Amino acid sequence: MRIRVDEIPESGRTLRFHWDQEKLAEFLPPDDPFGLKLLRPVNVTLTINRLREHIQITGRIEGSIEVVCHRCLKDFGYPLKEDVEIYLVEEDQAPEEEETELDLEELEYEFFDGEIIDIDQLVAEQIFLALPVKVLCTDDCKGICPSCGANLNDEPCRCEVKSSGSPFEKLASIKPKLPESRDSDS
């Protein structure tokens, strides 16, 4: 969905729409390694206001998305409840320096051509930004055993417990093979 800036009334414009899996898939890479799936449609409510120096977009995105736990690889539903607050500024007002250090407040600003707002792109960005870097099914997820692959949340490990002693035993066997250190005083 694209909206022309000159079609936004002075009183603002409110949009209410739903996103289904098909719409989300338009913004996912063809071989999406995360396999993101919507468990229910995403409800989007946005209010667009045209101000003197920028466009302000506020609202809320709500839904539920199926993700995979990074520790145990189990699918689970992740609630999506994201408040939206974006300020669009015309590209010609962007800083001309190649690198600029941004303040925390400036991270809410995005640049656009000044004529058309790509609402779908903004919604996709907000959904992806709402996902945590490390997705866990629970805070105390035990993960999977690296040897046998058992999900330690559901079953005990099937591996034999071997007492290997100290993890530094290998270093002790390497030490005699090293050249003797020289004193730095000579």
Beta strands, then each sheet from edge to edge (+ up, - down):
strand 1: 2-4
strand 2: 13-19
strand 3: 37-50
strand 4: 55-68
strand 5: 75-90
strand 6: 109-112
strand 7: 116-118
sheet 1: 1+ 7-
sheet 2: 2+ 3- 4+ 5- 6-
end
